[in-house]
């Protein structure tokens, strides 16, 4: 397989190899493709979650929030996120 890169991308690949982080241009490209695959999978998961949310709303399973209750929900979400991040550390 042959791949054509713009001069800018070719410089980037060469810089990565010259930095010592990668031994070959092929390693750089493989890593880039792996990251692209991960990003695409994350995007698909997000789309599925959004669709599930809209489906719940269509079934009348949603909940209305005003400013105060919305702030409370936001604080609970932040608190859970901080707790999860602390567990990972």
N, C-alpha and C positions, 0 to 999 in steps of 0.2 A: 504494500500500500504506500502510495506517495501522497504527501500532504503539502499543500502550498500555504505558506504563512506570509502575512504582511511583514515588511521590514521591522515594524515595531514589535510584533510578536516574536519574530526570530531573535531580536535583541534580548527580549525578556527570557526566552529559553536559554540563550547563551549565558546571560547573567546568572541564571539559576545554576547552571552547570559550573560556571567559573567560581561561584560562591562556595562550592564544595558540598552544598546540600544534596545535589544529585550528581551521579557519575556520568550520565549520558542524557542527550536530548530526549531519547525514548522514555527514560524514567520521568522526565518533566511532563511529557505529554500523557503518559499513563496516569500520573497523579492528577493532572488537570481533568482528564476524563472521569476518573473515579469521583472527584469532587463534583463534577457536573451531574453525574448519576445520582449522587447523594442529594444534591439540590433539587433535581427533578423529582425524586421520591418524596422529599419533604414537601414540595409544592403539591404533589398529588394527595398526600395525607391532609394537607391544609384544605384543599378543595373538597375532599370527602367530609371533613369536619364542618365546613361551611354549609355544604349541602344538607348534612344531617341537621344542622341548626335551623335552616330554612324549612326543612320538612317538619320539624317539631313545631315551628311557628304556624305552619299551614294547618297542623292538626289542633291548633289552639293550646299548645303546651307552653307557650311563652309566659313571661312575667313582665309586668310594666314596672319601671323604676322612675322615681322622681330624682331630683338633684341629691337629696339627702341619702336616699336608699342606694342610689348609684355610687355615691362616694363610699358608703359602707361596704358595698360589694367590692369596689376597687381595693379598699384596704384589706379585706379578707383575701382577695386574690394575691395581693402583694405579700401579705403575711405568709401564705402558703408557699409562694415562690421563694421567699427568703429562707423559710424552714427547709425546703428541698435543697436549696443551694448550700446551706450549712451542713446538711447530711452528706453531701458529695465531698465536702472539704475534709 
